[in-house]
């Protein structure tokens, strides 16, 4: 099977590609921002499945939201249509698509383009509105509080908590990747028009910070932290991935 992954060097893309290779998928087209555009024509002609993970969420100019999300999605679909390729597509959207902000509007517009493609081309499209992802290789001090807390606490840097009781719903990258693999195999988790990752975790900001500081203290004392829940285990695995090299 030939698989195209757009946004292959991003947080989700890197984790997905690593798992696909681990599972024995050897023919993976890794497309990213710096990839020669000519490859997109080859990829969309040959691929049997598309993971469309590319997108823009922190642009320099507001107009780049539309360019990087809706326009690139439309361009990708145009290539597929030119090659009469109706392969299945997984799209990593965002919960922000439900909200009236420039990023959310651009993600919703990309979803709409994909829905039209599904209707006109007869292609299977699986849209996932992801939320608050965390895990290894997520960029700190960008748009993930877990990544920022892990990076800073592991290095003895301060973190900022405006409201320790603020609750977040979090989704672990390994659960996202597992769901995407299920989708590749035709076993996606669906609720009507949209697909979703079933496993999520709720945590308050203060609780999250306390757990990470406990991990730091245990590691410094050569003690094993108490990992009582799936969330604890996922968070600990994430934390140790942010340790400076001398501490790993």
Backbone bond lengths (Angstrom), bond angles and torsions (degrees), N, CA, C in turn:
res aa  C-N    CA-C-N  psi(-1)  N-CA   C-N-CA  omega(-1)  CA-C   N-CA-C  phi
1 X - - - 1.457 - - 1.520 110.39 -
2 X 1.330 116.51 135.34 1.460 122.31 177.63 1.523 109.19 -101.39
3 X 1.331 115.42 123.71 1.464 121.12 -173.43 1.530 109.77 -119.26
4 X 1.314 116.16 130.36 1.462 122.12 174.44 1.524 108.47 -101.05
5 X 1.331 116.25 127.50 1.463 122.13 175.32 1.516 107.75 -119.97
6 X 1.329 117.04 109.96 1.464 119.56 172.69 1.525 107.94 -86.15
7 X 1.330 116.05 149.86 1.461 118.94 -174.95 1.515 111.63 68.93
8 X 1.322 115.96 33.96 1.464 121.35 -172.46 1.524 114.07 -66.46
9 X 1.339 117.32 -21.06 1.460 119.81 -179.68 1.526 112.50 -97.55
10 X 1.319 116.34 2.50 1.461 119.91 177.01 1.522 111.29 -80.42
11 X 1.315 115.31 179.72 1.461 121.73 -177.11 1.538 112.23 -57.16
12 X 1.315 116.89 -55.25 1.462 120.29 -179.66 1.526 110.29 -68.29
13 X 1.327 116.81 -42.10 1.454 121.06 -178.00 1.516 113.32 -59.78
14 X 1.318 117.53 -45.78 1.464 120.94 -179.39 1.526 111.40 -61.98
15 X 1.323 116.13 -43.15 1.466 119.86 179.39 1.520 111.30 -66.99
16 X 1.327 116.90 -40.71 1.461 120.22 -179.61 1.522 111.42 -66.82
17 X 1.327 117.17 -47.13 1.468 120.75 -179.01 1.528 110.33 -60.99
18 X 1.327 116.72 -41.77 1.471 120.09 179.34 1.527 110.68 -60.18
19 X 1.335 116.94 -41.75 1.466 120.34 -178.82 1.525 111.01 -71.82
20 X 1.320 117.30 -39.24 1.471 120.09 177.90 1.528 110.47 -59.47
21 X 1.323 116.48 -44.22 1.463 120.55 179.37 1.535 110.55 -65.36
22 X 1.319 115.54 -38.65 1.468 119.94 178.77 1.526 110.44 -62.65
23 X 1.325 116.54 -34.16 1.468 121.39 -179.10 1.523 112.69 -82.17
24 X 1.336 116.73 -5.15 1.458 119.59 175.53 1.509 115.85 101.77
25 X 1.328 116.66 6.82 1.471 119.43 174.57 1.531 107.66 -77.90
26 X 1.297 116.69 114.91 1.464 120.49 -172.08 1.522 113.86 -105.02
27 X 1.341 117.02 -19.07 1.464 119.19 -177.02 1.524 108.56 -105.28
28 X 1.332 115.56 84.94 1.462 122.08 -177.14 1.524 109.22 -119.35
29 X 1.307 116.29 121.07 1.463 120.95 172.88 1.524 107.68 -85.62
30 X 1.325 116.49 114.65 1.465 121.17 179.75 1.528 108.75 -99.72
31 X 1.315 115.74 106.62 1.464 121.26 -176.89 1.520 109.49 -111.21
32 X 1.338 115.64 131.84 1.456 120.03 -179.68 1.520 109.93 -145.90
33 X 1.316 115.23 -175.75 1.458 122.03 -172.91 1.518 113.08 -54.15
34 X 1.322 116.84 -38.82 1.468 120.80 -175.56 1.527 113.17 -95.50
35 X 1.322 117.76 7.35 1.460 120.92 179.23 1.524 110.48 -75.27
36 X 1.327 116.11 141.03 1.464 121.01 175.96 1.528 109.36 -56.60
37 X 1.340 115.71 126.07 1.469 120.61 -176.41 1.536 111.96 -59.64
38 X 1.311 116.50 -26.03 1.465 119.57 179.50 1.529 111.62 -61.25
39 X 1.332 116.61 -27.37 1.456 119.70 -179.39 1.526 111.24 -66.48
40 X 1.334 116.42 -28.28 1.456 119.61 -178.82 1.528 111.17 -62.07
41 X 1.319 116.75 -35.67 1.458 120.58 177.96 1.533 110.28 -64.85
42 X 1.319 116.05 -45.52 1.474 120.68 178.74 1.522 110.94 -63.84
43 X 1.328 116.22 -45.45 1.466 121.39 -178.13 1.519 111.54 -59.22
44 X 1.309 115.62 -48.58 1.463 119.78 -174.30 1.528 112.06 -73.06
45 X 1.310 117.49 -18.60 1.465 120.78 174.63 1.521 110.31 -77.54
46 X 1.318 116.76 -39.20 1.462 121.03 -169.87 1.525 115.36 -97.82
47 X 1.320 118.17 -24.00 1.465 119.75 -167.71 1.532 112.54 -69.90
48 X 1.331 114.31 150.85 1.466 122.28 177.40 1.526 111.67 -104.31
49 X 1.328 116.26 -11.12 1.465 121.06 -178.26 1.523 107.74 -159.35
50 X 1.338 116.29 144.21 1.467 121.18 179.48 1.523 110.39 -123.87
51 X 1.323 115.86 127.34 1.458 122.28 165.04 1.527 106.47 -103.11
52 X 1.309 116.35 104.92 1.471 120.72 -177.60 1.530 108.52 -94.96
53 X 1.324 115.18 94.55 1.460 122.24 -174.91 1.526 112.21 -109.64
54 X 1.319 117.29 -8.28 1.468 120.94 -177.60 1.520 110.06 -69.39
55 X 1.321 115.48 146.41 1.452 120.07 177.22 1.515 110.84 178.02
56 X 1.310 115.46 171.96 1.465 122.45 -179.05 1.522 108.69 -120.75
57 X 1.348 116.38 127.69 1.465 118.09 177.28 1.527 113.86 -129.41
58 X 1.323 117.52 -10.85 1.470 120.05 176.91 1.531 109.30 -137.77
59 X 1.338 117.86 67.89 1.471 120.22 -175.63 1.523 112.37 -81.18
60 X 1.316 115.21 165.44 1.462 120.65 174.16 1.517 110.92 -76.31
61 X 1.337 116.13 -36.24 1.460 122.22 179.01 1.531 109.20 -120.44
62 X 1.332 116.93 142.41 1.458 120.80 -177.53 1.524 112.77 -59.06
63 X 1.330 116.47 -31.90 1.463 120.37 -178.70 1.529 112.33 -63.43
64 X 1.340 116.51 -21.73 1.462 120.43 -178.91 1.531 112.40 -69.23
65 X 1.330 117.02 -19.65 1.464 119.08 174.32 1.522 109.99 -57.85
66 X 1.325 115.46 -51.34 1.459 120.00 -177.73 1.526 111.09 -67.45
67 X 1.332 116.24 -41.05 1.467 120.14 -179.34 1.527 111.46 -62.40
68 X 1.321 116.18 -45.90 1.464 120.01 -175.01 1.507 114.80 -80.86
69 X 1.328 117.51 -20.51 1.462 119.98 -177.42 1.528 111.84 -106.61
70 X 1.321 118.60 -68.14 1.462 119.70 -177.96 1.520 112.33 -69.19
71 X 1.350 117.57 -50.43 1.467 120.26 -174.20 1.519 112.19 -63.37
72 X 1.332 117.22 -43.40 1.459 118.11 -179.04 1.528 110.88 -67.85
73 X 1.330 116.95 -36.42 1.464 119.90 176.28 1.519 110.48 -61.24
74 X 1.344 115.80 -44.51 1.467 119.74 179.11 1.526 111.04 -62.96
75 X 1.325 116.62 -38.58 1.466 120.81 178.85 1.524 111.13 -65.25
76 X 1.318 116.71 -43.66 1.465 121.65 177.56 1.526 110.55 -58.41
77 X 1.316 116.46 -45.67 1.467 120.55 -179.06 1.518 111.66 -67.91
78 X 1.321 116.62 -33.85 1.467 119.93 177.55 1.526 110.35 -62.80
79 X 1.320 117.12 -42.50 1.468 120.67 176.76 1.524 110.31 -61.05
80 X 1.330 117.22 -45.96 1.463 120.57 179.35 1.527 110.93 -60.20
81 X 1.310 116.11 -42.57 1.456 120.77 -178.96 1.526 111.90 -66.19
82 X 1.323 116.79 -38.10 1.461 120.60 177.95 1.521 111.30 -61.12
83 X 1.322 116.31 -31.71 1.468 121.28 -179.45 1.531 112.02 -95.76
84 X 1.334 116.34 7.05 1.475 120.33 -177.47 1.522 111.70 53.25
85 X 1.320 114.73 37.03 1.459 120.84 -178.83 1.525 109.01 -96.76
86 X 1.307 116.49 110.94 1.465 120.99 -179.00 1.530 111.72 -107.11
87 X 1.315 115.95 34.68 1.466 120.27 -178.99 1.533 110.80 -64.15
88 X 1.330 117.58 157.42 1.465 121.29 178.17 1.535 111.17 -64.77
89 X 1.330 115.72 150.98 1.466 121.92 -179.68 1.519 109.60 -132.06
90 X 1.324 116.21 128.77 1.464 122.19 168.30 1.523 107.15 -101.29
91 X 1.322 116.51 128.53 1.463 120.59 179.59 1.524 109.80 -117.71
92 X 1.323 116.51 126.65 1.467 120.83 176.67 1.522 108.52 -89.97
93 X 1.323 114.80 95.34 1.452 121.03 174.93 1.524 108.64 -90.14
94 X 1.310 117.33 -159.16 1.463 121.78 -177.13 1.514 109.55 -144.79
95 X 1.326 116.02 151.65 1.453 120.95 174.62 1.529 110.11 -59.17
96 X 1.344 115.80 -20.71 1.459 120.14 178.37 1.527 112.12 -64.48
97 X 1.326 118.00 -17.08 1.464 121.23 178.48 1.520 111.72 -62.61
98 X 1.329 116.82 -15.61 1.463 121.17 177.14 1.528 111.93 -86.72
99 X 1.334 117.01 -3.38 1.467 120.34 -171.54 1.525 112.12 -117.05
100 X 1.313 114.32 156.40 1.461 121.48 -175.14 1.526 110.55 -93.62
101 X 1.321 115.72 71.29 1.467 121.06 173.68 1.522 107.35 -136.99
102 X 1.332 119.03 161.98 1.471 120.91 -174.29 1.523 113.91 -54.52
103 X 1.321 117.01 -41.57 1.466 119.65 178.80 1.517 110.66 -66.19
104 X 1.336 116.25 -49.10 1.453 120.26 -178.93 1.517 112.54 -61.46
105 X 1.322 116.25 -39.75 1.463 120.61 179.26 1.524 110.47 -62.60
106 X 1.329 116.69 -41.49 1.469 120.40 -178.54 1.528 111.16 -69.30
107 X 1.332 117.67 -36.15 1.468 120.30 178.06 1.535 110.35 -70.17
108 X 1.328 116.86 -39.41 1.464 120.19 176.70 1.528 110.22 -63.55
109 X 1.333 116.83 -39.19 1.468 120.35 178.75 1.525 110.72 -64.40
110 X 1.333 117.03 -37.97 1.464 120.42 177.15 1.530 110.08 -66.21
111 X 1.321 116.94 -40.94 1.468 120.24 176.02 1.528 110.81 -57.67
112 X 1.332 116.07 -44.72 1.469 120.64 -177.63 1.525 111.40 -61.94
113 X 1.338 116.03 -39.61 1.463 120.20 177.87 1.524 110.38 -62.67
114 X 1.314 116.34 -40.65 1.464 121.29 179.46 1.529 111.52 -67.71
115 X 1.311 116.74 -39.04 1.466 120.74 179.17 1.524 110.56 -63.68
116 X 1.325 116.41 -41.22 1.464 120.36 176.92 1.526 110.02 -63.61
117 X 1.326 116.22 -41.94 1.468 120.26 178.27 1.530 110.63 -59.41
118 X 1.325 116.64 -43.10 1.462 120.57 179.26 1.520 110.75 -60.83
119 X 1.313 116.29 -40.18 1.466 121.00 -177.38 1.525 112.21 -72.57
120 X 1.334 116.39 -40.71 1.467 119.78 -174.76 1.520 113.24 -86.05
121 X 1.336 116.73 -36.02 1.466 120.14 -177.28 1.524 112.36 -94.26
122 X 1.332 116.11 -15.55 1.464 118.91 -177.55 1.508 113.18 76.48
123 X 1.323 116.26 20.95 1.464 120.86 -179.35 1.526 110.32 -87.37
124 X 1.315 115.66 149.83 1.460 121.01 175.72 1.522 108.56 -82.77
125 X 1.326 116.90 122.58 1.460 122.04 179.94 1.520 108.87 -121.16
126 X 1.329 115.97 129.34 1.464 122.18 -179.78 1.521 108.93 -119.16
127 X 1.322 116.08 109.26 1.463 122.25 -176.77 1.523 109.47 -101.05
128 X 1.324 116.04 123.60 1.465 122.68 178.47 1.526 109.50 -112.81
129 X 1.316 116.43 117.86 1.461 120.57 174.93 1.528 108.34 -90.09
130 X 1.313 115.40 90.67 1.458 121.92 -174.58 1.524 111.07 -77.76
131 X 1.337 115.25 155.48 1.464 119.35 -178.84 1.520 110.90 -143.36
132 X 1.324 115.34 136.20 1.467 123.97 169.84 1.527 113.27 41.37
133 X 1.321 115.46 61.80 1.461 120.10 -179.28 1.523 111.10 -75.65
134 X 1.331 115.76 150.76 1.462 120.53 173.36 1.513 108.81 -146.36
135 X 1.329 115.22 158.77 1.454 120.68 179.81 1.513 110.44 147.13
136 X 1.318 116.19 -178.77 1.454 121.39 -176.71 1.534 110.91 -63.20
137 X 1.321 114.93 145.81 1.459 124.56 177.39 1.526 113.81 75.73
138 X 1.330 117.33 7.83 1.460 119.01 174.10 1.529 108.25 -79.09
139 X 1.301 116.51 137.69 1.467 122.29 -173.17 1.527 111.24 -76.23
140 X 1.345 117.85 123.19 1.474 120.00 178.55 1.521 111.80 -76.54
141 X 1.333 115.39 161.49 1.471 121.99 178.06 1.523 111.30 53.99
142 X 1.336 114.78 39.25 1.461 120.31 -178.74 1.519 109.39 -130.67
143 X 1.329 118.32 -82.70 1.467 119.25 177.64 1.529 112.62 -143.18
144 X 1.327 117.27 19.81 1.457 121.67 178.41 1.521 109.95 -126.91
145 X 1.333 116.10 116.24 1.455 119.63 -179.85 1.525 110.76 -66.58
146 X 1.335 118.03 -35.08 1.466 120.36 -179.98 1.527 110.28 -65.20
147 X 1.324 116.86 -45.71 1.469 120.41 179.15 1.522 110.80 -61.41
148 X 1.322 116.77 -42.00 1.467 120.79 -179.30 1.524 110.89 -66.32
149 X 1.332 116.85 -45.60 1.460 120.27 178.65 1.528 110.95 -61.91
150 X 1.338 117.17 -45.60 1.474 120.61 -179.63 1.524 110.84 -60.56
151 X 1.315 116.64 -48.88 1.468 121.89 -178.30 1.521 110.78 -60.38
152 X 1.321 116.82 -48.21 1.464 120.08 -175.30 1.528 112.14 -71.14
153 X 1.321 117.13 -46.04 1.463 120.06 -178.78 1.525 111.06 -63.47
154 X 1.322 117.62 -38.75 1.472 121.10 178.84 1.519 111.71 -63.45
155 X 1.339 116.94 -21.49 1.465 121.68 -177.35 1.525 112.99 -110.87
156 X 1.312 116.54 9.35 1.454 120.26 179.09 1.513 114.04 71.17
157 X 1.325 116.85 22.90 1.457 121.48 179.40 1.525 110.27 -94.23
158 X 1.324 115.83 155.30 1.455 120.55 -179.14 1.529 111.07 -70.15
159 X 1.328 115.47 151.98 1.457 121.50 170.28 1.526 108.00 -121.70
160 X 1.311 116.65 157.45 1.462 121.74 -178.76 1.521 109.17 -112.56
161 X 1.333 116.29 125.53 1.461 121.80 176.90 1.523 107.17 -126.41
162 X 1.309 116.82 105.18 1.459 120.58 -179.79 1.519 111.93 -75.40
163 X 1.322 116.62 -38.22 1.461 121.27 -179.84 1.525 108.92 -139.84
164 X 1.344 117.32 100.44 1.473 119.81 -177.02 1.523 113.61 -63.28
165 X 1.326 117.47 -19.13 1.467 120.48 -179.83 1.523 113.50 -91.70
166 X 1.325 116.51 -2.53 1.473 119.70 178.03 1.521 108.88 -63.84
167 X 1.334 116.10 127.36 1.461 121.11 -176.59 1.519 111.04 -99.99
168 X 1.313 115.66 137.92 1.458 122.34 177.71 1.521 109.73 -120.38
169 X 1.329 115.56 147.54 1.454 121.00 169.12 1.514 107.34 -101.82
170 X 1.315 116.40 121.53 1.458 122.53 -172.32 1.526 110.96 -115.93
171 X 1.319 115.04 152.85 1.467 120.99 179.14 1.529 108.58 -133.21
172 X 1.320 115.79 125.14 1.465 122.39 -176.33 1.523 110.37 -79.90
173 X 1.326 116.18 137.12 1.469 121.20 -174.63 1.528 112.08 -59.01
174 X 1.316 118.57 -35.47 1.472 119.64 179.45 1.528 111.16 -63.55
175 X 1.331 116.77 -34.26 1.462 120.32 177.57 1.525 111.03 -69.96
176 X 1.339 115.85 -36.64 1.465 120.14 176.07 1.526 110.08 -63.84
177 X 1.317 116.49 -48.12 1.465 120.92 -179.71 1.523 110.92 -61.22
178 X 1.321 117.36 -42.70 1.475 120.38 178.90 1.526 110.69 -61.06
179 X 1.329 116.15 -41.67 1.467 119.69 178.25 1.518 111.08 -65.01
180 X 1.328 116.90 -40.34 1.466 120.04 178.80 1.526 111.42 -64.87
181 X 1.313 117.03 -37.37 1.463 120.10 176.02 1.529 109.65 -64.66
182 X 1.329 116.75 -40.20 1.463 120.14 175.68 1.528 110.62 -59.61
183 X 1.332 116.01 -41.58 1.469 120.47 179.00 1.524 110.66 -63.22
184 X 1.324 116.02 -40.35 1.464 120.88 177.43 1.524 110.83 -59.13
185 X 1.313 115.79 -34.38 1.462 121.93 -177.97 1.527 112.71 -90.54
186 X 1.347 116.11 5.07 1.460 120.10 177.29 1.510 114.86 85.19
187 X 1.343 116.85 17.06 1.464 121.08 -176.87 1.522 112.07 -121.66
188 X 1.318 116.59 41.47 1.462 120.75 -179.24 1.532 111.68 -64.30
189 X 1.327 116.01 154.59 1.461 121.96 175.08 1.525 107.47 -94.06
190 X 1.322 116.48 116.84 1.462 120.63 -170.47 1.521 111.72 -124.85
191 X 1.331 114.70 146.36 1.455 121.89 172.25 1.522 107.16 -133.98
192 X 1.312 115.95 91.26 1.457 120.43 -177.17 1.520 110.90 68.49
193 X 1.328 115.64 -125.40 1.462 120.95 -175.03 1.522 112.61 -73.92
194 X 1.334 117.32 -24.12 1.462 120.75 -173.25 1.526 111.91 -112.57
195 X 1.330 114.43 155.64 1.454 121.95 173.68 1.524 108.44 -104.80
196 X 1.309 116.69 165.62 1.469 118.27 -177.85 1.522 110.65 -155.31
197 X 1.328 114.39 160.91 1.459 122.16 174.34 1.521 106.52 -93.44
198 X 1.310 116.72 117.74 1.469 121.09 -171.70 1.525 112.68 -67.60
199 X 1.330 116.86 -35.64 1.464 120.45 -173.58 1.527 110.42 -87.28
200 X 1.343 117.02 115.73 1.460 121.82 174.53 1.525 108.56 -133.34
201 X 1.323 115.74 167.65 1.464 121.42 -178.08 1.522 109.07 -135.65
202 X 1.323 116.91 141.22 1.460 121.31 175.68 1.522 109.21 -109.22
203 X 1.322 115.69 136.82 1.461 120.19 179.32 1.518 109.86 -153.07
204 X 1.325 116.21 143.77 1.456 121.08 172.87 1.519 109.12 -84.30
205 X 1.320 115.94 151.34 1.467 119.87 -176.52 1.524 111.53 -58.97
206 X 1.320 116.50 -42.41 1.461 119.58 179.87 1.517 111.59 -63.97
207 X 1.317 116.34 -42.20 1.464 121.61 177.36 1.524 111.03 -62.37
208 X 1.322 116.16 -42.68 1.463 121.31 178.66 1.523 110.85 -58.97
209 X 1.328 116.24 -48.09 1.465 120.51 179.74 1.526 111.21 -62.79
210 X 1.340 116.93 -41.76 1.472 120.53 -179.51 1.532 110.83 -60.52
211 X 1.324 116.52 -42.76 1.469 119.92 179.30 1.523 110.79 -61.40
212 X 1.332 116.43 -43.48 1.471 120.04 -177.59 1.528 110.90 -68.26
213 X 1.319 117.30 -39.67 1.472 119.51 176.73 1.529 110.38 -65.07
214 X 1.324 117.19 -34.12 1.468 120.63 176.76 1.523 110.23 -66.17
215 X 1.340 117.03 -41.77 1.467 120.10 176.36 1.524 110.37 -58.41
216 X 1.323 115.70 -44.91 1.469 120.92 -178.63 1.526 110.36 -61.17
217 X 1.333 116.11 -45.66 1.463 120.94 -179.52 1.525 111.40 -63.69
218 X 1.321 116.99 -43.30 1.468 120.48 -179.83 1.531 111.17 -62.79
219 X 1.306 116.68 -44.98 1.463 120.34 -178.88 1.529 110.90 -64.11
220 X 1.321 116.43 -39.16 1.468 119.60 179.72 1.525 111.60 -68.88
221 X 1.339 116.17 -23.93 1.470 120.67 -179.56 1.526 111.86 -101.23
222 X 1.343 115.86 8.91 1.464 121.10 -177.89 1.524 112.23 55.94
223 X 1.334 115.81 39.19 1.452 121.96 177.36 1.521 109.44 -111.27
224 X 1.308 116.40 153.97 1.454 121.16 177.29 1.522 109.04 -90.97
225 X 1.323 117.91 122.66 1.473 119.19 -179.56 1.518 111.38 -68.11
226 X 1.321 115.79 153.40 1.454 121.51 178.15 1.532 108.63 -81.07
227 X 1.321 115.81 112.85 1.462 121.43 -177.17 1.529 107.87 -111.25
228 X 1.334 115.05 90.91 1.456 120.08 -171.43 1.524 113.90 -86.87
229 X 1.320 117.29 -26.26 1.466 120.02 -173.26 1.525 110.75 -125.96
230 X 1.326 115.32 167.63 1.469 120.58 174.51 1.525 110.46 -58.88
231 X 1.323 116.58 -38.30 1.466 119.75 178.79 1.522 110.94 -64.08
232 X 1.335 117.03 -42.94 1.467 120.47 177.99 1.527 110.37 -57.83
233 X 1.321 116.57 -44.83 1.462 120.35 -177.43 1.536 110.99 -67.50
234 X 1.336 116.42 -40.69 1.464 119.87 178.57 1.526 110.88 -66.12
235 X 1.327 116.04 -41.28 1.464 120.38 -178.89 1.527 111.02 -67.78
236 X 1.328 116.91 -39.96 1.462 119.88 178.69 1.523 111.08 -65.08
237 X 1.325 116.68 -43.76 1.465 120.60 177.13 1.528 110.22 -59.07
238 X 1.314 115.27 -38.95 1.465 119.64 178.28 1.520 110.72 -67.07
239 X 1.334 116.69 -45.74 1.468 120.32 -177.44 1.521 112.00 -59.04
240 X 1.333 117.09 -46.70 1.463 118.41 -176.38 1.533 111.55 -67.16
241 X 1.321 117.34 -20.89 1.469 119.30 177.68 1.528 111.46 -72.37
242 X 1.337 116.84 -14.28 1.469 120.92 179.98 1.520 112.66 -100.80
243 X 1.329 117.54 0.18 1.458 119.28 179.37 1.518 110.82 -64.43
244 X 1.311 118.42 139.97 1.470 119.84 173.24 1.528 109.62 -56.22
245 X 1.312 116.08 151.41 1.472 119.81 -173.47 1.516 113.56 -54.79
246 X 1.305 118.27 -35.43 1.459 120.65 -177.82 1.525 112.43 -68.07
247 X 1.361 115.98 -16.89 1.472 119.70 -178.53 1.524 112.60 -98.55
248 X 1.359 117.57 -5.45 1.459 119.71 -175.60 1.528 110.47 -93.72
